[in-house]
Amino acid sequence: KSGPAIRAFPSREPMVSPQAPKPIRSSTVTHLTFTWSPFIRYDSSVDLELEASYSTLTNLRCLNIKDWPNINPFLGTLSIRPGRNKIFPKMSELGVFCSNKYCSPLDMHILVKLIQSRRDQGALQEFKITCPQGVVNYDADTRSRWQQLCAPGGGIQISASI
């Protein structure tokens, strides 16, 4: 069979299988919330990057990510790297909210790289994070870079509860 897989749920709404993503293209979308679903499974950050390439929302200003069990690969895809396409080029606000017990600790190497790359491009102005699960890879160098980003005059407003 070709085409999207339909799964039966108590509601009457069909669900498109994550293996058959549909491109999201709109110049009018300015705010978006990604919420994790138990039906979505990614094998690697490459899978996430390919999926995220469908989201060419050129005027997206605010992105909120909620309750992803392994959020680190997705955050890595949002970092700006030379020679790569930039996802959500006008994103000025980013929120990461991990409130359930299935969320993994945040990788501070990835988080610092993301915030710094976005800030250096001049787009990201506000970053909010709530993650009671804590952090990993928080060595002295990463801690110093994080403190510089959080300092007044760092070019970005950061609100963190970790």
Secondary structure, DSSP 8 states (H G I E B T S, - for coil): --S------SSS-----TTS---B--SS--EEEEE--TT---SSHHHHHHHHTTB--TT--EEEEE--TT-HHHHHHHS--TTS--SSTT--EEEEE--STT---EEHHHHHHHHHHHHHTT---EEEEE-TT-EE---HHHHHHHHHHHSTTSSSEEEEE-
